[in-house]
Amino acid sequence: MANLRNFVWSGLRSGSPLDFYKAGILIGKGKVNTLEPLHLSVTGKLAGLIEGTVEIKMPDESPRGRCTVKGPGDKEPVEADYHTEGGRLKIAYKGGIELYDHDRKYSWIGYGIFGWVGAWPEGEEVSAGVAPHEQ
């Protein structure tokens, strides 16, 4: 099922501040604007290279279909195919977006050239995690 809550850490809520990590190094900060079963919006700034909001809207909870994504630089939402696979949500948007809730403690976000970025609640101690591509 493509319920967006199933692909992020269970403790996240709308309004939650985030820290973004890559290889255990803090690379950015952000905030969950909206987290609902069919709507996710996250604003962030990563390593000074990318800044903005990514908003995903699902049509329903089907395991595959077409959703809309609006990312940094998009004037209008873009339709994109998606499917769920092995506990991950994969969206064919530009360089690709993947959401993966690794063991319900933190979230992994795969985004284009950035690869996998860990998303933790702001200020929480970073646990030793293995990026999905390393599993």
C-alpha positions in Angstrom: 0.0 0.0 0.0 1.2 3.5 -0.8 0.2 5.1 2.4 3.0 7.7 2.8 3.1 7.2 6.6 4.4 3.6 6.0 7.6 4.9 4.3 8.8 7.3 7.0 9.7 7.1 10.6 6.6 6.5 12.7 7.4 9.3 15.1 7.3 12.0 12.4 4.4 14.5 12.4 3.4 17.5 10.5 5.6 20.3 11.8 8.5 18.0 12.9 11.9 19.6 12.4 14.5 17.3 10.8 18.3 16.9 10.5 19.6 15.3 7.3 22.7 13.1 7.4 24.9 11.5 4.8 27.6 9.0 6.0 27.0 10.2 9.6 27.7 13.8 8.8 25.0 16.5 9.3 24.4 18.0 5.8 21.2 19.9 6.3 18.1 20.9 8.2 14.5 20.7 7.3 10.9 20.4 8.4 8.0 18.2 7.7 5.3 20.6 6.5 2.6 18.0 6.0 2.5 14.2 6.7 -0.8 12.5 5.9 -1.5 9.1 4.3 -1.7 10.6 0.8 0.2 13.9 1.2 3.9 14.5 2.2 5.6 17.9 2.0 9.2 18.4 3.3 11.2 21.6 3.2 14.9 21.5 3.6 18.4 22.8 2.7 21.0 20.2 2.0 24.7 21.1 2.0 24.0 24.4 0.4 23.4 22.6 -2.9 19.7 22.1 -2.9 17.1 24.1 -1.1 13.3 24.0 -1.3 10.2 21.9 -0.8 9.4 18.5 -2.2 5.7 17.7 -2.1 4.2 14.3 -3.0 0.5 13.7 -3.4 -0.8 10.2 -3.9 -4.2 9.5 -5.6 -5.0 6.5 -3.3 -3.2 3.8 -1.4 -2.7 1.5 -4.4 0.8 -0.2 -4.5 1.4 1.3 -8.0 0.0 4.1 -10.1 0.7 7.8 -10.8 1.2 10.5 -8.3 2.1 14.1 -8.4 5.4 15.6 -7.3 6.4 19.2 -7.0 10.1 19.7 -6.3 12.5 22.6 -6.1 12.3 24.6 -9.3 9.0 23.1 -10.5 6.3 25.8 -11.2 3.6 23.1 -11.3 3.3 19.6 -9.9 4.6 16.8 -12.3 2.9 13.5 -12.7 5.1 10.5 -12.1 4.7 6.8 -12.0 5.3 5.1 -8.6 5.4 1.6 -7.1 6.1 0.0 -3.8 8.8 -2.7 -3.6 10.4 -4.3 -0.5 9.2 -1.7 1.9 10.2 1.2 -0.3 8.2 3.7 -2.3 9.9 4.4 -5.6 8.8 7.4 -7.6 10.0 8.1 -11.2 10.5 11.8 -10.7 13.5 13.4 -12.4 16.5 11.6 -10.9 14.1 9.5 -8.8 12.8 9.6 -5.3 12.7 6.7 -2.9 11.3 6.6 0.6 12.3 3.9 3.0 11.5 3.5 6.7 14.5 1.6 8.0 13.5 -0.4 11.1 11.0 2.3 12.2 13.7 4.5 13.9 14.6 6.9 11.1 13.9 7.5 7.4 16.0 7.2 4.3 15.3 9.5 1.4 16.9 8.7 -2.0 16.9 11.8 -4.1 18.6 12.1 -7.5 22.3 12.8 -7.5 22.3 13.1 -3.6 21.7 9.4 -3.3 20.5 8.2 0.1 20.1 10.8 2.9 19.1 9.9 6.4 16.3 12.0 8.1 16.3 12.1 11.9 14.2 14.2 14.3 16.2 17.4 14.9 18.6 17.0 17.8 18.3 13.2 18.1 21.5 11.2 18.4 22.3 9.7 15.0 22.2 5.9 15.2 24.6 3.8 13.2 22.5 3.0 10.1 23.2 1.3 6.9 22.0 3.1 3.8 19.5 1.0 1.7 22.0 0.6 -1.1 24.5 -1.0 1.2 22.1 -3.7 2.3 
